[in-house]
């Protein structure tokens, strides 16, 4: 009975993991970028009125996030509407936390779905193939545990919207091409699908610098490799130019046009991104950024067990695939692991060129290397999926046990920490809502809608504007926090 219905156990694990992740996402406090973007504050109003960064292009005007219009627009619209919709069943404060949790869980589920479809080549979410792939992926999407080291869904809802969401949509854009490359699925795009991918390319190109960087590494490389394959297959009697043009003509025109357009939009995005005033908040020289890069890599690998363990499993999988019987899918899995290594190396070498932020002291952090992290998660799941479906019976059982232990380590590690809960922030909201003072002194035990304890009440105006808009406070008022004197 269990032999025939083992996939129902996978389904139960997947549902349980998603439910647990959603509960975790509901516990996190609000970050310091949310209110200035949603209100919006004065600094972020320009980008919402300049979708394509024309002020940066034509006037060379410096302002925050000129190449991030769609990220700002989404966050602005989402948090001005979704919390209010949820207030039919939730309190104003709970509606904001729930809106954060729903957004994070939706991104989590989209990532699992896209990667599982690419790996299993199946869209049947209740099918064995899909569930096996999904269960290999979801434990690695850490909310707590190793989240600070390799978290994909950030505790900050703003960072989730600015990094994990566009990366999940980029994977969705590449999904038909990934299925064709990994499984030989015919690349057939209807006119509607083609139009949707065109629109997605425009939206993603103006979602910050990470997406354009990935696109400019992946799309030209994919086209060049496909062109070279067609070129090599043509008769040597033709002139080089004729072979080159025929090879270009052999490329699927929809793939060619999508990749070329996306690359051009990405170049434009990176260009107008040069006029991002946020780049001037903190700066160190390019040689110093490169000097700090090895420290950043060391910090990423030495902080906790998660990332080194994932790297070890990738190496083990590569070794096992190299020793196993050669099959077309095995060759694809091996190539995927090799290309991941190349991509990670090139991406890391280019990373310091993307600027510097003081909160990424050594350049490398989970958000800046998110494409590599997702590549590692995807390649682990793909190579493990292959081994679990192609190893001989005895070896398969042993490998399955090792993978189960690996998944258990990540699942157990992903337990909540009380310091990350929003209980303290909720208490500050309650104190502010109950006060009758125009300027309220709040305890400094934790932050409230900010990255740091707020000591200047004049800087609380945007936060309280959003609190009033959401109905968390009934009367607009300002607040500040002050540390207790030493010894008290």
C-alpha positions as CSV (number, residue, x, y, z in Angstrom):
1,X,0.0,0.0,0.0
2,X,2.7,2.5,1.0
3,X,4.8,1.5,-2.0
4,X,2.0,2.6,-4.3
5,X,1.0,5.7,-2.4
6,X,4.3,7.1,-1.2
7,X,3.7,10.4,-3.0
8,X,0.9,11.2,-0.6
9,X,3.5,11.4,2.1
10,X,5.4,13.9,0.0
11,X,2.2,15.9,-0.5
12,X,1.6,15.9,3.3
13,X,5.2,17.1,3.9
14,X,4.9,19.8,1.2
15,X,1.6,21.1,2.7
16,X,3.0,21.0,6.2
17,X,6.2,22.9,5.2
18,X,4.2,25.5,3.3
19,X,1.8,26.0,6.2
20,X,4.7,26.3,8.7
21,X,6.5,28.8,6.4
22,X,3.4,30.9,6.2
23,X,3.1,30.9,10.0
24,X,6.8,32.0,10.2
25,X,6.3,34.8,7.6
26,X,3.4,36.1,9.8
27,X,5.7,36.6,12.8
28,X,8.3,38.9,11.3
29,X,8.3,42.7,12.1
30,X,8.0,45.4,9.5
31,X,11.1,46.8,7.8
32,X,12.3,50.3,7.5
33,X,11.8,50.7,3.7
34,X,8.1,49.7,3.6
35,X,6.5,53.0,4.6
36,X,8.7,55.3,2.5
37,X,8.0,53.2,-0.6
38,X,4.2,52.7,0.0
39,X,3.4,56.2,1.2
40,X,5.5,57.2,-0.8
41,X,8.0,59.4,1.0
42,X,9.5,62.3,-0.8
43,X,12.6,60.4,-1.8
44,X,10.7,57.7,-3.7
45,X,8.0,59.8,-5.3
46,X,10.0,60.5,-8.4
47,X,10.4,56.9,-9.5
48,X,6.7,56.3,-9.4
49,X,6.2,59.1,-11.9
50,X,9.0,58.1,-14.2
51,X,8.4,54.5,-15.3
52,X,11.2,54.2,-17.8
53,X,13.8,56.4,-16.1
54,X,13.6,59.2,-18.7
55,X,14.8,61.8,-16.2
56,X,17.9,59.8,-15.7
57,X,18.3,59.2,-19.4
58,X,17.6,62.7,-20.8
59,X,18.3,65.0,-17.9
60,X,21.0,62.9,-16.1
61,X,19.0,63.5,-12.9
62,X,20.0,61.6,-9.8
63,X,17.2,60.1,-7.8
64,X,16.6,56.8,-5.9
65,X,15.9,53.6,-7.9
66,X,15.5,55.0,-11.5
67,X,15.6,51.4,-12.8
68,X,13.2,49.9,-10.2
69,X,9.9,51.4,-11.2
70,X,7.9,48.1,-11.3
71,X,9.2,47.0,-7.9
72,X,8.2,50.2,-6.4
73,X,4.8,50.3,-8.2
74,X,4.0,46.7,-7.0
75,X,4.9,47.3,-3.4
76,X,3.0,50.7,-3.4
77,X,-0.2,49.2,-4.9
78,X,-0.1,46.0,-2.9
79,X,0.2,47.6,0.5
80,X,-2.3,50.3,-0.2
81,X,-5.0,47.8,-1.2
82,X,-4.4,44.3,0.2
83,X,-4.3,45.2,4.0
84,X,-7.6,47.1,3.6
85,X,-9.2,44.1,1.8
86,X,-8.0,41.8,4.7
87,X,-9.6,44.1,7.3
88,X,-12.9,42.5,6.6
89,X,-11.7,39.6,8.7
90,X,-8.6,40.9,10.5
91,X,-7.7,43.8,12.7
92,X,-5.8,46.7,11.0
93,X,-2.4,45.6,12.4
94,X,-3.0,41.9,11.7
95,X,-4.0,42.8,8.2
96,X,-0.6,44.4,7.5
97,X,1.3,41.4,8.9
98,X,-1.0,39.0,7.0
99,X,-0.4,40.9,3.8
100,X,3.4,40.5,4.3
101,X,3.0,36.8,5.0
102,X,0.7,36.2,2.0
103,X,3.2,37.9,-0.3
104,X,6.1,35.9,1.0
105,X,4.2,32.7,0.9
106,X,3.1,33.4,-2.7
107,X,6.7,34.0,-3.8
108,X,7.7,30.8,-1.9
109,X,5.1,28.7,-3.7
110,X,5.9,30.3,-7.1
111,X,9.6,29.4,-6.7
112,X,8.7,25.8,-5.7
113,X,6.3,25.5,-8.6
114,X,8.5,26.8,-11.3
115,X,11.6,24.9,-10.2
116,X,9.6,21.7,-9.7
117,X,8.1,22.0,-13.2
118,X,11.5,22.6,-14.8
119,X,13.0,19.7,-12.9
120,X,10.2,17.1,-13.3
121,X,8.9,18.4,-16.7
122,X,5.4,17.9,-15.2
123,X,2.7,20.5,-14.4
124,X,0.6,18.0,-12.5
125,X,1.0,19.3,-8.9
126,X,-0.4,16.2,-7.4
127,X,1.7,13.9,-9.6
128,X,4.6,11.9,-8.3
129,X,7.2,13.6,-10.4
130,X,6.2,17.1,-9.4
131,X,5.9,16.3,-5.7
132,X,9.3,14.6,-5.6
133,X,10.9,17.7,-7.1
134,X,8.9,20.1,-4.9
135,X,9.9,18.3,-1.7
136,X,13.6,18.5,-2.7
137,X,13.3,22.2,-3.0
138,X,11.1,23.5,-0.2
139,X,13.2,22.7,2.8
140,X,16.0,24.8,1.4
141,X,13.8,28.0,1.4
142,X,14.7,28.9,4.9
143,X,12.7,31.6,6.8
144,X,14.7,31.2,10.0
145,X,17.5,28.6,10.6
146,X,20.0,29.3,7.8
147,X,17.9,32.2,6.5
148,X,20.5,34.8,7.4
149,X,23.1,32.9,5.4
150,X,21.2,31.6,2.4
151,X,17.6,32.9,2.8
152,X,15.7,33.3,-0.4
153,X,12.5,34.7,1.1
154,X,13.9,37.6,3.2
155,X,12.4,38.5,6.6
156,X,12.0,42.0,5.2
157,X,8.9,42.1,2.9
158,X,10.6,44.9,0.9
159,X,13.6,42.8,0.1
160,X,11.3,39.8,-0.7
161,X,9.5,42.1,-3.2
162,X,12.7,43.5,-4.6
163,X,14.8,40.3,-4.9
164,X,12.9,37.0,-4.5
165,X,9.8,38.1,-6.4
166,X,11.5,39.3,-9.5
167,X,13.9,36.3,-9.5
168,X,10.9,33.9,-9.3
169,X,9.3,35.7,-12.2
170,X,12.6,35.5,-14.1
171,X,12.5,31.7,-13.6
172,X,8.9,31.8,-14.9
173,X,10.1,33.6,-18.0
174,X,12.8,31.0,-18.6
175,X,10.6,28.1,-17.8
176,X,9.7,27.1,-21.4
177,X,13.3,27.4,-22.4
178,X,14.5,25.4,-19.4
179,X,12.1,22.6,-20.2
180,X,13.3,22.5,-23.8
181,X,17.0,22.5,-22.7
182,X,16.7,19.9,-19.9
183,X,14.1,17.5,-21.3
184,X,13.9,18.2,-25.0
185,X,10.3,19.5,-24.7
186,X,9.4,21.3,-28.0
187,X,9.6,25.1,-27.6
188,X,6.1,26.1,-28.7
189,X,5.0,29.6,-27.6
190,X,1.5,30.7,-28.6
191,X,1.0,34.3,-29.6
192,X,-0.5,35.0,-26.1
193,X,2.4,33.3,-24.4
194,X,4.9,35.3,-26.5
195,X,3.1,38.5,-25.7
196,X,3.1,37.6,-22.0
197,X,6.8,36.9,-22.0
198,X,7.5,40.2,-23.8
199,X,5.6,42.1,-21.1
200,X,7.4,40.2,-18.4
201,X,10.7,41.1,-20.0
202,X,9.8,44.8,-19.8
203,X,8.6,44.5,-16.2
204,X,11.6,42.5,-15.0
205,X,14.2,44.7,-16.7
206,X,13.0,47.6,-14.6
207,X,13.1,45.7,-11.3
208,X,16.6,46.7,-10.2
209,X,20.1,45.7,-11.1
210,X,20.1,42.0,-10.2
211,X,17.8,40.8,-13.0
212,X,19.6,42.7,-15.8
213,X,22.9,41.3,-14.7
214,X,21.6,37.7,-14.8
215,X,19.9,38.3,-18.1
216,X,23.1,39.6,-19.7
217,X,25.0,36.6,-18.5
218,X,22.4,34.0,-19.6
219,X,20.6,35.2,-22.7
220,X,23.6,36.1,-24.9
221,X,25.4,32.9,-23.8
222,X,22.4,30.8,-24.6
223,X,22.0,32.3,-28.0
224,X,25.7,32.0,-28.8
225,X,25.8,28.3,-27.8
226,X,22.7,27.6,-29.9
227,X,24.1,29.5,-32.8
228,X,27.4,27.7,-32.5
229,X,25.6,24.3,-32.6
230,X,23.8,25.2,-35.8
231,X,27.0,26.7,-37.3
232,X,29.0,23.5,-36.6
233,X,26.3,21.4,-38.2
234,X,26.4,23.2,-41.6
235,X,28.6,22.0,-44.5
236,X,32.1,23.3,-44.6
237,X,31.8,24.1,-48.3
238,X,29.7,27.2,-47.5
239,X,31.5,30.5,-46.8
240,X,31.9,31.5,-43.1
241,X,29.5,34.5,-43.5
242,X,26.9,32.3,-45.2
243,X,27.2,29.7,-42.5
244,X,26.9,32.3,-39.8
245,X,23.8,33.9,-41.3
246,X,22.1,30.5,-41.9
247,X,22.9,29.5,-38.3
248,X,21.2,32.7,-37.1
249,X,18.2,32.0,-39.2
250,X,18.0,28.5,-37.7
251,X,17.4,29.9,-34.2
252,X,13.7,29.9,-33.1
253,X,12.7,33.5,-33.9
254,X,10.6,33.9,-30.8
255,X,13.4,32.8,-28.6
256,X,15.8,35.0,-30.5
257,X,13.6,38.1,-30.4
258,X,12.7,37.6,-26.7
259,X,16.4,37.1,-25.6
260,X,17.6,40.0,-27.7
261,X,14.9,42.4,-26.5
262,X,15.4,41.4,-22.9
263,X,19.2,41.9,-23.2
264,X,18.7,45.3,-24.8
265,X,16.3,46.4,-22.0
266,X,18.7,45.1,-19.4
267,X,21.5,47.2,-20.8
268,X,19.3,50.2,-20.7
269,X,18.3,49.4,-17.1
270,X,21.9,49.1,-16.0
271,X,22.7,52.4,-17.8
272,X,20.0,54.5,-16.1
273,X,20.9,52.7,-12.8
274,X,24.1,54.7,-12.9
275,X,22.0,57.7,-11.9
276,X,20.7,56.0,-8.7
277,X,21.3,58.5,-5.9
278,X,21.3,55.6,-3.4
279,X,24.7,54.7,-4.7
280,X,26.1,57.8,-3.1
281,X,25.0,56.9,0.4
282,X,28.2,54.9,1.0
283,X,31.1,54.2,-1.4
284,X,34.4,52.6,-1.4
285,X,36.8,52.2,-4.3
286,X,36.5,49.4,-6.8
287,X,39.9,47.8,-5.8
288,X,38.7,47.8,-2.2
289,X,35.4,46.1,-3.2
290,X,37.4,43.4,-4.9
291,X,39.7,43.1,-1.9
292,X,36.7,42.5,0.3
293,X,35.1,39.9,-2.0
294,X,37.1,36.9,-0.7
295,X,36.1,37.9,2.8
296,X,32.5,38.0,1.8
297,X,32.7,34.5,0.3
298,X,34.4,33.2,3.4
299,X,31.7,34.8,5.6
300,X,29.0,33.3,3.5
301,X,30.5,29.8,3.7
302,X,31.7,29.9,7.3
303,X,28.7,31.5,9.1
304,X,26.5,28.4,9.5
305,X,26.2,24.8,8.3
306,X,23.5,25.4,5.6
307,X,25.4,26.7,2.6
308,X,28.6,24.5,3.0
309,X,26.3,21.5,3.4
310,X,24.4,22.4,0.2
311,X,27.7,22.8,-1.6
312,X,28.9,19.4,-0.4
313,X,25.7,17.7,-1.6
314,X,26.2,19.4,-5.0
315,X,29.7,17.9,-5.2
316,X,28.5,14.5,-4.1
317,X,25.8,14.6,-6.7
318,X,28.2,15.6,-9.5
319,X,30.5,12.7,-8.5
320,X,27.6,10.1,-8.4
321,X,26.3,11.3,-11.8
322,X,29.7,11.0,-13.3
323,X,29.9,7.4,-12.0
324,X,26.4,6.4,-13.0
325,X,25.2,5.0,-16.3
326,X,25.2,7.7,-19.0
327,X,21.7,8.8,-20.0
328,X,20.6,12.0,-21.8
329,X,19.0,13.4,-18.6
330,X,22.1,12.5,-16.6
331,X,24.2,14.4,-19.1
332,X,21.9,17.4,-18.8
333,X,22.2,17.2,-15.0
334,X,26.0,17.1,-15.2
335,X,26.0,20.0,-17.6
336,X,23.7,22.0,-15.3
337,X,26.2,21.6,-12.5
338,X,29.1,22.6,-14.6
339,X,27.3,25.7,-15.9
340,X,26.3,26.6,-12.4
341,X,30.0,26.7,-11.5
342,X,30.8,28.9,-14.5
343,X,27.9,31.2,-13.8
344,X,28.7,31.5,-10.1
345,X,32.4,32.4,-10.8
346,X,31.6,35.0,-13.5
347,X,28.7,36.5,-11.4
348,X,31.0,36.8,-8.3
349,X,33.7,38.4,-10.3
350,X,31.3,41.0,-11.7
351,X,29.5,41.6,-8.4
352,X,31.8,44.4,-7.1
353,X,31.0,46.4,-10.2
354,X,27.4,46.7,-9.0
355,X,28.3,49.3,-6.3
356,X,28.5,49.2,-2.6
357,X,26.2,49.3,0.4
358,X,27.3,49.7,3.9
359,X,25.0,46.9,5.1
360,X,26.9,44.5,2.7
361,X,30.2,45.3,4.3
362,X,32.0,42.6,2.3
363,X,29.9,42.9,-0.9
364,X,28.6,39.3,-0.6
365,X,25.3,38.8,1.1
366,X,22.3,36.5,0.6
367,X,20.4,39.1,-1.4
368,X,23.3,40.1,-3.7
369,X,24.1,36.4,-4.5
370,X,20.5,35.3,-4.7
371,X,20.9,34.1,-8.4
372,X,23.7,31.8,-7.3
373,X,21.7,30.6,-4.3
374,X,18.7,29.8,-6.5
375,X,21.0,28.1,-9.0
376,X,22.4,25.9,-6.2
377,X,19.0,25.0,-5.0
378,X,17.7,24.2,-8.5
379,X,20.8,22.2,-9.5
380,X,20.7,20.3,-6.2
381,X,17.0,19.4,-6.7
382,X,17.6,18.5,-10.4
383,X,20.6,16.3,-9.8
384,X,19.0,14.7,-6.8
385,X,15.8,14.1,-8.7
386,X,17.9,12.4,-11.5
387,X,19.7,10.2,-9.0
388,X,16.5,9.2,-7.1
389,X,14.9,8.1,-10.4
390,X,17.9,6.5,-12.2
391,X,20.2,4.9,-9.6
392,X,20.0,1.1,-9.1
393,X,17.6,0.0,-6.4
394,X,20.1,-0.6,-3.6
395,X,22.1,2.5,-4.3
396,X,18.8,4.5,-4.7
397,X,17.6,3.5,-1.2
398,X,20.9,4.5,0.3
399,X,20.9,7.8,-1.5
400,X,17.3,8.5,-0.6
401,X,18.2,8.0,3.1
402,X,21.1,10.5,2.7
403,X,18.7,13.0,1.0
404,X,16.2,12.5,3.8
405,X,18.8,13.2,6.4
406,X,19.9,16.3,4.4
407,X,16.3,17.6,4.2
408,X,15.7,16.8,7.9
409,X,18.8,18.9,8.9
410,X,17.4,21.9,7.0
411,X,13.8,21.4,8.3
412,X,14.9,21.1,11.9
413,X,17.2,24.1,11.6
414,X,14.4,26.3,10.3
415,X,12.9,26.9,13.7
416,X,11.9,30.3,14.8
417,X,13.9,32.6,17.1
418,X,12.0,34.7,19.6
419,X,14.1,37.8,18.8
420,X,12.7,37.8,15.3
421,X,9.1,37.7,16.4
422,X,7.0,40.8,16.0
423,X,5.6,40.6,19.6
424,X,7.6,43.6,20.8
425,X,6.7,45.7,17.7
426,X,3.0,44.9,18.3
427,X,3.3,46.2,21.8
428,X,4.8,49.5,20.5
429,X,1.9,49.8,18.0
430,X,-0.5,49.3,20.9
431,X,1.2,51.9,23.1
432,X,1.2,54.4,20.2
433,X,-2.5,53.8,19.4
434,X,-3.6,54.2,23.0
435,X,-1.6,57.4,23.7
436,X,-3.3,60.8,23.5
437,X,0.0,62.8,23.2
438,X,0.9,64.4,19.8
439,X,4.5,63.2,20.2
440,X,4.8,59.8,22.0
441,X,7.9,58.4,23.7
442,X,8.1,54.7,23.0
443,X,10.4,52.1,24.6
444,X,13.5,51.2,22.7
445,X,13.3,47.5,23.2
446,X,12.9,46.9,19.5
447,X,12.3,48.8,16.3
448,X,8.9,49.8,14.9
449,X,8.6,50.0,11.1
450,X,12.3,50.9,10.9
451,X,15.7,49.4,10.5
452,X,17.0,51.1,13.7
453,X,15.6,52.6,16.9
454,X,14.1,56.0,15.9
455,X,15.4,58.8,18.2
456,X,14.2,61.8,16.1
457,X,10.4,62.2,16.2
458,X,10.5,64.3,13.0
459,X,11.6,61.2,11.1
460,X,8.5,59.3,12.1
461,X,6.0,61.2,9.9
462,X,6.0,58.8,7.0
463,X,5.6,55.8,9.3
464,X,2.7,57.3,11.1
465,X,1.1,58.4,7.8
466,X,1.0,54.7,6.8
467,X,-0.2,53.6,10.3
468,X,-3.1,56.1,10.0
469,X,-3.9,55.0,6.4
470,X,-4.1,51.4,7.5
471,X,-6.2,52.3,10.6
472,X,-3.6,51.1,13.1
473,X,-3.8,54.5,14.8
474,X,-7.0,56.6,14.8
475,X,-5.2,60.0,15.0
476,X,-2.0,61.0,13.3
477,X,0.8,61.5,15.8
478,X,4.6,61.3,15.9
479,X,6.8,59.2,18.1
480,X,10.4,58.7,19.1
481,X,12.4,56.2,21.1
482,X,15.0,56.8,23.7
483,X,17.4,54.4,25.4
484,X,17.2,54.1,29.2
485,X,20.2,55.6,31.1
486,X,22.9,53.1,32.0
487,X,22.2,51.4,35.3
488,X,18.4,51.6,35.1
